[in-house]
Amino acid sequence: MASPTEEHLAGYISDRLESYLSFYGSNLNKRYIKFYEDIPAPLNKLFAFFHESFNGLLDFLNTKSRPGHYNADQSRMLHELIIDVKIIQSNLIDTQYDFEIDSYYSEVFEICKSFLKTSGGSVIPHNLQQVKIKELNPIFTLKAGLKVQRPNGVFTFPTEEIGAGSYATVYKFTDSLYNKEFAYKKAHPTLEADEKERFYTEFEVMKSLKSPFILEVYTLDKEQNYYVMELADETLEKYIERSPGLENASEKLKFIHQICLALKQVHSKNIFHRDISPKNILIKHFDHINMIKVADFGLVKIPESKLTRFSTEPKGFLNDPYLGFIGFNNYEMHHDTYALTRLIYYIFTGRTDDGIFTNPVFRDFFKKGISFEIEHRYSNIEELESAFFTNVVPSIREFGI
């Protein structure tokens, strides 16, 4: 049996969209259309219709008591649209429009199907949880994957999501030309122009930093708003969860040394990372060694840059809380050393508190690094590194943490 042509597929999608808009009297919300601006028409509008409709119906469901009654019209519409979107998804399998539904929403749909009725309304189960409505990111994504322009044509690589943040999602893919796995970071379509500029700046900064301990980036595509980068294996956070306390202490000391080398390279360019955290420090596995890869320069401070939204910029969770008073735009070297001090403590304890110590040398190192009096802190990474490896490391063998 021949595969449907692009014209037939577009016609099928258009017919479904027109029937929904006519039957339900919907006017597509531009905000939802923007979520899918990278999706080919008319599928982008169909996704926008479903997304807006599901959010409205699920939001209404959230207002109802548990147990309680879900109104007949809304119950019937939600049931029908869940069935319809699954049918459309099935019909588009193995085509260029093959798509995935957000995993959380898919679970919600299955739960709803178990109690929704098509007439007379529905009894809401007493244990039904409030639905987390997704209003900032798309709930439909094409399976087609990453499209890459090459001299001999456009190649599409299947992708798998491996992480998501407030302004971008990270995927991995295998490039068949190199037979190698890479990652790519794609900006959310809802970003404003200045936020996209910060995304591009993150790439340019990482491209300029030449260190084996900083995640390498390769190419930036401003049309599709993504950049390709080196694929790491795990975060430092995951590693510490698996190896708590003094377990693998010698390797942890190597990690700290590598992090210091990376940050010294960053500071040599008169740049501050501003988001040092175990989530943004990655680890790459090689045959006989693990290597640190500092990543996520989305909050990087560059001299003379005007990109930062100082009044609303989020702070890394290891950052100096005093930044909330003086402003994130006043971030300086002693704030990076503050965060690094806390990171070192985290590496050996898995904690982010103000420190519980049996080792007086480690305690003094920590207190100096996070001192409220800025002039008492370590003035740069070199000073902090020297204090740690000269004084603290020998004491760990005797006193622990």
Secondary structure by P-SEA (a helix, b strand, c coil): cccccaaaaaaaaaaaaaaaaaaacccccaaaaaaccccccaaaaaaaaaaaaaaaaaaaaaaccccccccaaaaaaaaaaaaaaaaaaaaaccccccccccaaaaaaaaaaaaccccccbbbbbccccccccccccccccccccbbbbccccbbbbbbbbccccccbbbbbbbcccccbbbbbbbccccccaaaaaaaaaaaaaaaacccccccccccccccccbbbbbbbcccaaaaaaacccccaaaaaaaaaaaaaaaaaaaaaacccccccccccbbbbbcccbbbbbbccccccccccccccccccccccccccccccccccccccaaaaaaaaaaaaaaaacccccccccccaaaaaaaaaaaccccccccccaaaaaaaaaaccaaaaacccc
